[in-house]
Amino acid sequence: MNIKSFLLKKKKVIISCVACFLIGGGITLANNVSDQEISTLQAKNSDITSQIARRDEILKADKVVLATAQKDLSEYENKKEAIDQAKADKLQKEQESKEKAEQEKAQKEAKAKAEQEARQEKENYNKSSSSNSKSADNTSNSDNKPIGTMVWRTRTGKKYHSTNHCGRTNSANTTEITLKEAEAEGLTPCSKCY
């Protein structure tokens, strides 16, 4: 037998053997490459795992810092709010006290003005009553009608006099009234005149 005919007859078997040989060699070669790649990948995996662990620790530390910062921010905002409220209260109190002081000042000025007007009116009244009493003297002398006994009331309004020049009595500050009016007002007679 000839090798050629043998090979032709067993062609399928030979192709199968060659294919098996190539596949087996490829697998072996692939296994060798795979071990190297596996060890490289395992090294990379351990590096990545350690990096992840470090980053987890950094992340935890950052979370703690963030929580502290948020707490500090919250405290700061609370303090700021309290300070703002205190400033607003102080400003309101100052405004109220300023308004109160202005009201008191206005009331004092109004009171002083009213007192001054009252004094002025009283002085005008006294001047007009003294001029009226002088004109009344002239009128009473000219009329000669008896209207009762006339007396002089002092400015203090405690006593009455028979003359407007009694002692230290200022004639500008006296008013002439009837004896009945003086007694009705509860005035007492002067000890020098009566």
Long-range contacts (C-beta under 8 A, 24 or more apart in sequence): 126-155, 126-172, 126-173, 126-175, 127-172, 129-175, 130-171, 130-172, 130-173, 130-174, 130-175, 133-174, 133-175, 133-176, 136-176, 137-176, 147-178, 148-178, 148-179, 148-180, 149-178, 149-179, 150-176, 150-177, 150-178, 150-179, 151-176, 151-177, 151-178, 151-179, 151-182, 152-176, 152-177, 153-177, 153-182, 153-185, 153-187, 157-185, 157-187, 158-187, 158-188, 159-187, 159-188, 159-189, 159-190, 160-187, 160-188, 160-189, 160-190, 161-190, 161-193, 162-190, 162-193, 162-194, 163-193, 166-190, 166-192, 166-193, 167-192
